[in-house]
Amino acid sequence: MLIIKVGGGEGIYYETVCSDLARLYHQGRSCLLVHGGSHETNILSEKLGHPPRFVTTVSGYESRYTDRKTIEIFEMAYCGKINKMIVEILQSHDVPAIGLSGLDGRLLLATRKPTLTIVENGKKKVLRDDYTGKIESVNTDLIHLLDQAGYVVTVCPPAISREHQAVNVDGDRAAARIAEAVKADDLVILSNVPGLLEKIDDPTTLIKDITLTNIDQYFEYAKGRMKRKLLAAKEALLGGVTRVTLGDARIDSPITHALSGNGTVITRRDDSSRD
Ligand code: ADP
């Protein structure tokens, strides 16, 4: 199974991603799509008078502060608007897409972090009303059931906690966990950049090849949420996925391009095939 993650940042056109996925699907490839919705969530949060707040965790990762009201807005954007829009586009390409959040059928089970320790103005601060978590397991029975029946599962956060609460989980890491759980060979992570860049404003500085053995040295280039993409790639490879490609979502046939070796290709071994 091929796992594709498409970001929710500015400049992403779902039409090209969906038409490419449709082509692969009609060629007989089994695909699962994970998507984000961060940009849309920010817009909706402003409109609803609950502006987004981003915090930096002690381990240096940027995270959306997700109180209960934010979870509701998050669901409106991710599960309501973006998920249904993607399903609609896929259906227009004769793909029998089915949209599910991590809550549906307990697709993504997560542990909610009881507290979130952040760094603000150089000082540590503990947040207790934050609903974010880490995925513990994936309901692969449900994925296989739908996949074998020919559906294309289209997944978005949130996940569900053991206490039955919706929790915000990172989309890239969710895609990595799904890829690992279904034993996917390929994970393609598409966003609004050509891949991991040495200099963020210069697309000619694309880092083309990384392996699991040297991935840690590339974290210094990744800022903001790109850091999570590298982390997701590392987790997926450690979990048995053969190849992770960070590719550009803004071009025609973005999935096919990424699968042909365009973008940042991250493999488990130095001698991995790039076919
Ligand atoms: P998503 O597509 O999942 O919503 P983002 O758009 O937040 O995720 O992640 C991609 C962003 O990461 C880019 O828009 C870019 O601004 C940022 N970024 C930070 N460091 C780098 C880097 N070294 N190379 C490329 N992009 C980077």
Residues whose N, C-alpha, C, O or C-beta is under 5 A from the ligand:
A	BS01	ADP	G7 G8 G9 G36 S38 L190 S191 N192 V193 G195 L196 L197 I200 Y221 A222 K223 G224 R225 M226
